[in-house]
C-alpha cells in the first residue's frame, strides 16, 4: 500500500482577515518570527488575544499598527501604534479636531497648561501632558491630563529610557492624546493601548518582510491553512 496519503501534515492554525482590501494571514509561526522575534515564545492563548485584536480592529501588524511584545516567560503585552489610533479617530465621521500640549511648573511655583511641547528646561519643570478631543455629536470635548511621573517609561534602575529622557514633552503629550482619543471614540478604539501607556517601548519588528503577506481567496485544500474561529478549539 502506498504511504503517499498516510499521516498528512496537519495544517497550521491561521487567522485570515482583510485590511483596506488586502487579506492578511497570521499563524503562530508568522507572529513569532516576524512580530515577536526571539525575545520570548508566545503561547497559543497569547496568539489568540493578539490576532483577535488585529482582526476585530482591522490592524496590520506588518505596518507596525500592532505589536505583540514578549520577554522570556513574562506574559506578552499587546499594544497598538499611536499612528494607528490617531488614524482610526481622524477617519471617524464625528471627529472634529484636537488640541494638546504639556503641563509645566514655572519658576514662580505656578502651573501652566501650554499648547504644544515647548518649555524652558532651565527654569521650568515638565510635570504632565493634556489633550482635548472634539466630537461633532457631543456638546463638550473630552479632556484628559496625565502626570509625567505616572506614565514615564523607566529602566530597571529607575532612570528614564532614552525617548523619555530626550523627548519627554513629546512623549507625555502623546500619552494624553491617545487616552483622550480612546475615551472619545470608545466604540472604535476600545482595547487599543499605545506602547508608552503600558510602560513598554514598541520594538522594531524583527526581520519583517517588506510587504504584508497577502492570501488570494481560494478554496482551501488539505495543504492550505484554514481560517478558523477560536470557538472551535
C-alpha positions in Angstrom: 0.0 0.0 0.0 1.3 3.4 -0.9 2.3 5.7 2.0 1.6 8.8 0.0 -1.6 9.8 1.8 -0.7 8.4 5.2 -0.1 10.8 8.2 -0.7 14.0 6.3 0.9 17.1 7.8 -1.6 19.0 10.0 -2.4 22.4 8.6 -1.2 25.2 10.9 -3.8 27.3 12.6 -4.3 30.5 10.6 -6.3 33.7 11.2 -7.1 35.5 7.9 -8.8 38.9 7.7 -9.0 41.9 5.4 -7.4 45.4 5.9 -8.0 48.0 3.3 -8.9 45.5 0.6 -5.9 43.2 1.3 -6.1 39.8 3.1 -3.7 39.3 6.0 -2.7 35.9 7.3 -1.4 35.4 10.8 -0.2 32.0 12.1 1.6 31.2 15.3 4.9 30.8 13.4 4.4 34.1 11.4 3.6 36.1 14.6 6.6 34.5 16.4 9.1 35.1 13.6 8.1 38.4 12.2 6.3 40.2 15.1 7.7 38.9 18.3 11.2 37.7 17.4 13.4 35.7 19.6 12.9 37.6 22.9 10.3 35.0 24.1 8.0 32.3 22.8 4.3 33.2 22.7 1.6 30.8 23.9 -1.4 29.8 21.8 -3.6 31.9 24.2 -1.3 35.0 23.5 -1.5 34.3 19.8 -5.3 34.2 20.2 -5.5 37.6 22.0 -3.2 39.3 19.6 -4.8 38.1 16.4 -8.4 38.7 17.7 -7.4 42.3 18.4 -5.9 42.7 15.0 -8.9 41.1 13.3 -11.5 43.0 15.3 -9.8 46.4 14.9 -8.5 45.8 11.3 -4.9 46.3 12.3 -1.9 45.4 10.1 1.0 44.3 12.4 3.4 44.3 9.4 2.9 48.0 9.1 3.6 48.4 12.9 0.0 49.1 13.7 0.1 46.4 16.4 2.8 44.7 18.5 3.0 41.6 20.5 5.9 42.1 23.0 7.2 39.1 24.8 10.2 38.9 27.1 11.2 35.4 28.3 8.4 33.8 30.3 6.7 37.1 31.2 3.1 37.5 29.9 3.0 39.0 26.4 1.9 42.6 26.1 -0.3 43.5 23.2 -0.1 47.2 22.2 -1.1 49.4 19.3 0.9 52.1 17.5 -0.1 55.7 18.2 -0.5 56.4 14.4 -3.0 53.6 14.1 -5.1 55.1 16.9 -4.9 58.6 15.5 -5.7 57.4 12.0 -8.7 55.5 13.2 -10.0 58.6 15.1 -9.4 61.0 12.2 -11.5 59.0 9.7 -14.4 58.7 12.1 -17.2 60.9 10.7 -17.8 62.6 14.1 -14.1 63.6 14.6 -14.0 67.4 15.0 -10.4 68.2 15.9 -8.0 68.0 18.8 -5.9 70.3 21.0 -2.9 69.1 23.1 0.1 70.3 25.0 2.2 70.0 28.1 1.8 71.0 31.7 4.8 72.9 33.2 5.8 74.0 36.7 7.1 77.6 36.3 9.8 79.2 38.4 7.3 81.2 40.4 5.6 78.0 41.5 2.6 78.3 39.3 1.4 75.5 36.9 0.5 76.3 33.3 -1.2 74.2 30.6 0.6 75.1 27.4 -0.2 74.2 23.8 2.5 72.3 22.0 5.6 70.8 23.6 7.8 73.9 24.2 9.1 74.6 27.7 12.3 76.1 29.2 14.2 73.2 30.7 16.5 75.6 32.7 13.7 77.4 34.5 10.6 75.3 34.1 9.8 71.7 35.0 7.8 69.4 32.8 5.1 67.8 35.0 2.5 66.4 32.6 0.6 66.5 29.4 -3.0 67.3 28.3 -5.3 66.8 25.4 -8.8 67.8 24.3 -10.7 65.9 21.5 -13.8 67.3 19.9 -16.6 65.2 18.6 -19.3 66.7 16.4 -22.3 65.0 18.1 -21.0 65.9 21.7 -21.6 69.2 23.3 -18.3 69.2 25.3 -14.9 67.9 24.3 -13.1 65.0 26.0 -10.4 66.3 28.3 -7.5 64.2 29.5 -4.4 65.1 31.5 -1.6 62.8 32.7 1.2 63.3 35.2 4.7 62.8 33.8 5.9 60.7 36.8 2.9 58.4 36.5 3.4 57.5 32.8 7.1 58.0 32.1 8.8 54.8 30.9 11.8 53.9 33.1 14.5 51.3 33.0 15.1 48.7 35.8 17.5 51.1 37.6 14.8 53.8 37.8 16.3 56.1 35.2 14.2 57.3 32.2 14.6 55.4 29.0 16.2 57.2 26.0 12.9 58.5 24.5 11.5 59.8 27.8 14.9 61.3 28.8 15.4 63.1 25.5 11.9 63.8 24.3 9.8 63.9 27.5 7.5 66.6 26.3 6.6 64.9 23.1 6.1 61.5 24.9 3.9 62.8 27.7 1.7 64.8 25.2 1.4 61.6 23.1 0.1 59.6 26.0 -2.5 62.3 26.8 -3.6 62.3 23.1 -4.1 58.6 22.9 -6.1 58.4 26.1 -8.4 61.3 25.1 -8.9 59.8 21.6 -9.8 56.4 23.1 -12.3 57.9 25.6 -13.9 59.9 22.8 -14.2 57.0 20.3 -14.5 54.1 22.6 -16.6 52.2 20.0 -13.7 52.0 17.6 -10.7 52.3 19.9 -11.6 50.1 22.9 -8.8 47.7 23.8 -6.2 49.7 21.8 -3.4 50.8 24.1 -0.2 52.5 23.0 3.1 51.0 24.0 4.1 54.1 26.1 0.8 53.8 28.1 1.8 50.3 29.0 5.4 51.3 30.0 6.6 49.1 27.2 8.6 50.6 24.3 7.4 49.2 20.9 10.3 47.3 19.4 11.4 47.3 15.8 9.7 44.4 14.0 12.3 41.6 13.7 13.2 40.8 10.1 9.8 42.0 8.9 9.0 41.4 5.2 8.8 44.5 3.0 5.1 43.9 2.4 2.5 42.1 4.4 1.8 38.6 3.3 -1.3 38.5 1.2 -3.6 35.5 0.8 -5.5 35.2 -2.5 -9.1 34.0 -1.9 -9.3 30.3 -2.9 -11.0 27.1 -1.9 -8.9 25.6 1.0 -7.1 22.4 0.3 -5.5 19.9 2.7 -2.2 21.6 2.4 -3.5 25.2 2.9 -4.1 26.8 6.4 -7.8 27.1 7.1 -9.4 30.2 8.7 -11.0 29.1 11.9 -12.6 30.7 14.9 -11.3 30.1 18.4 -14.6 28.7 19.5 -13.7 25.6 17.6 -10.6 25.0 19.6 
